[in-house]
Amino acid sequence: METTDKNNCSSNDGMAGGITPADLERRKLIELSISRKFKKDLFGLFVKAIVDYQLVEPGDKIAVCISGGKDSMCMAKLFQELKRHKKFPFELVFLVMDPGYNEANRLAIEKNAALLGIPITVFETTIFSSVYNIDKSPCYLCARMRRGFLYKKAKELGCNKIALGHHYDDVIETLLMGMLYSGQFQAMMPKLHSTNYEGMELIRPMYLIREADIIHWRDYNGLTFLRCACKFTEECNAAGEDTESSSKRLETKMLIAEIKKTNPYIEANIFKSMENIPLNKILGWKLHGEKHSFLEKYDEYD
């Protein structure tokens, strides 16, 4: 579970991969699409989340974590746009963890980064091989290991925050999945203090952005990104199967889409439920792992 090269990272200054003048012109158009056509639905909501949830502060050094998918690549471009506005000083590191990608997937990430002008820093781990033979919840374990390695590398690089590309749809689907499959009401928070890496924080600046708008941006610019590049998912897909976590998320996504046919406000209502919890109307809660009952406060609520 150690990184294969703990002390060295490879860097891509965003100009590798045989970038041509035509590619540079295309990059300009992609960036213009963020500042013009998608300003309201992408950049505007990106800034709103940062302001509303106080995600970026002067002096921050943020590791923008890039998996190679549409969400993290879009997040990287939005951070670059934010940086261009120079409202206050902060630093960015575009961090790519290679958990054991095959050569084609690694190359796809590098080529997209070069085209988009994202100066990625790549470091390698053996996560895929570590979880490959685990039958129960390999995706959950993989996600936890990924986050741990990202925190560790980001801290080594002098960062105080890591940014992940979870969006609005991820937030409401995760909330509903927790209720339906785990019996818990637990929000995917816009920011979290790390419990294992002192002084480190996780932020989700895509929190208010709809997945459909990220897809629209991708398709409008003719971009192709990775979906899930892990060996386990690739083999399941080849066999016509789903991993448990992806199938449950798909079920939840389809459920929301079905309800939306008769209630167009379903997504907004699920999201708002995280902000409108009356404490005198719940049976119990947990605080720092300790369970509490409504009976403790019962007489105070009269």
Summary of the structure (lengths in Angstrom):
residues: 302
radius of gyration: 20.4
end to end distance: 53.8
largest distance: 71.8
contacts: 875
relative contact order: 0.14
helix: 50%
strand: 12%
